[in-house]
Every structure is written in C-alpha cells, then in structure tokens.
Amino acid sequence: MVLKHRYFQLDTESKRVFDENNKELALTGNAYRLLVFLCNKKNATLTDINEFFDPAGAKEYTENHVRQYRYRINSLIGRDIVAYKNNVYSIDGPVSTELHQRKWKRLSAKEKIVIPSLVILLIIYGVFALGGKDRVASPAIKTNSSEQTLANSDPRPQDEMVLIPAGEFIMGSTEQQALEAWRQNDGGWSKEDYLSAYPQRKIMLDDFYIDKKEVSNSDYKMFVEATKRATPSLWNDQTLNLPNQPVVEVDWNDASAYCQWAGKRLPTEAEWEKAARGTDGGIWPWGNTWDPKKDNHGKGTGYGFDESDGWKYSAPVGTELGMSPYGVLNIAGNVYEWMSDDFEAYLENDKYTQEDFGKGFKVLKGGAYDDGISEHRPATRCGYQKDYKDVDVGFRCARDK
C-alpha cells in the first residue's frame, strides 16, 4: 500500500518514505511507525500512540518521546507535517491510499538462470574495474568546491581543545529558573523535565580539556573509515550532511567509541555545563538575558526551523554562535550532545522526581536547532536510552589534563 501526501509518499510494503521531490528519506524506527499510524488515523492522543506502539503496556511513551519522533519526521520532510494541538497529534493535510500495482511476471526457468549469471558477471567486472583503488565505500557526505575532503594521510581529526581551569562553578537551576523555563514551555517539555536540573549548587572540578567544536561529519568519517563502523543514515540527507556540520544520528555507544578512538572521552555533565556557562551560574553561555544574536536558534519562535542565524538546520561546527565564556562554540542551540553520566536526580535534590530517572538512560544537554529557547539553557537536561538516535543529537569530546 502507498500513502500519498502533498509533501511525501510512504510505501508500507518496502517501508520507504520519499519527499515531494521523490528523494528517499532516512526515516526509520518509531518515527516511521508514528508517520504510518497517523496517516491511517486522522487524530491520535498520546494514549492512542502508546496503545499502537506497545499494546502490552510494557513501556510508556511520553510526550517527550513523541516530540522527538515528530521532530524527526518534520525535519527530514522539511515541513511541519505532524501537527500537535490540544493534546492531539495529526497529519497536516489529506492523505490518499493506493494499492500496489504489481507489474512483474513470474520468472521462467531460463530467466532464473540467466539473470543471476548476469549479476555475477557485473560483480566480477566491478571488482576488476576498481583495480587497486580503495574498495571500502566512503560515506555519502556532500561536498562542494569550498570544502575539500580530508587527506587520507591524516588518520585523526585535528585536536582543537579548550582548557577549562580547575575551580568551583555554579551548576543546575534554581526552582524559580526551572519553573520559568517550564512556563515559557516552547519545547513541549513537562514541568518535571525542567525540574530535573534542580537544585542549583556549587561544584568543584579539576582542570580538563573539552573540544572547542562539536564532532563534525568529516571528523566522524575518519573514524568510520578507520574502524569500519556503520555510517549514520542521515549522511544521505543534504540538509545535514555537509562535512562541517555536526554529525548527528549517532547514539551514546557511537559517541563513546569515537572519543576512545580519538584518545579522549565523553564529558561529564558537570564538565560540559561548566564549559558552557562559566563559573557564575549564568542562565545562558553569554549571561542572564537571552540574546537571539548569540543563540544558534535565532529568534526563538518555538517549534520550527527559523533561519535568523543563516542556517535552517544545524550550523557548521566552527560557527561562533552559542559561544561560552571559555570560547567553546555552538554549545547552545545547535545539536544536543551526549554526556557520560546516567540520567539521575542530583544528590542534593530532595523535592522532585522524573519518570526517566533510574532507567540507565544517558544525559543529553545543549538544546538543538529545532527546539525552543528554554531547552538551550546549559542547565537544562534530559535522558535517553544508549541506543537512541535522532536528527538533532551529536556530541563533543573531553580529556583529562
């Protein structure tokens, strides 16, 4: 069956999704399932989605989970296809249904022999045609004339790190700050999500280094080629696959493995937050007042993809936006970044709980280009499974001094 919308087409037999220009999209997992479900059901509540995803009720999918699936669909298609209003999810626009018209015939005995033989001959020809060339396929990262492919002679990315000096800093949110972020509610999070950053307190850290920039697609390409690790599926997406854009669609295990390969590690949540906001507890990397000229997300209009920073999707890793007091770049509002820590309540938290505490989830921080500005506060945090991947999740590395 084929589900057709003005801006996309979904083939349920092959589980493939195409945009309005007939380009195949890397839409998989629960995001794909949600799109199929909503195409077949005019309106759906969170309860409906939970019953569809897991009829046995073994796992509960929260608004935050569905929000991420919704973002993935909308960002890949490039339009706000999945709408959310009055606690109801729906597809914006009509969807028609067509049955497959099978045009192939049953193969004859002769064809069953000839066709495989031709395939084998083509494979043999391809092997000889390649000659002495590298037979490991490179990831499909888009390049243009101003962005040269990194030389194969350099097996590691350039080591550009910032020293964060030892000392105390103020970490977390006050109750008032967390509730203010919740009332702003431009990211669809619950009150408990924001209060997971409570309380604010002083933390002492030793010297450490942190990457000045997020890990880019070109950095990650070197890792893939050296280790034969699977390539991110979104390297076929022209909106996210420039060599100098941050790598996304990598889970915690991928990020941790890259850091080890590079002789580094993932930052702790405390290290990342100090690098992002400095020592005095500023709400934003640049201070206590939100500044659209310094935030990757720009105007902060809530859901959507505004281009006030010059980039509809993620900005290049060297862009001097979201800059911290230490000169760490793109640390607010470009992509979420993986931390080494489990997502748990802070030891000093004696008042609030959150449904994802104690499940072995890992912390994500930083907010993303497709979020509201309340998620861009360095204190804001959320937790996801180690194997979670999304269009707005990347990372940077740290290292002991």
PyMOL commands that set and color helices and strands:
alter all, ss='L'
color gray80, all
select helices_A, chain A and resi 29-40+46-53+63-77+109-130+175-184+191-195+217-227+233-236+252-261+269-277+373-376
alter helices_A, ss='H'
color red, helices_A
select strands_A, chain A and resi 2-4+8-11+16-19+24-25+43-44+82-85+88-91+96-98+161-164+167-171+201-205+208-211+336-342+362-365+382-384+393-394+398-400
alter strands_A, ss='S'
color yellow, strands_A
deselect
rebuild
show_as cartoon
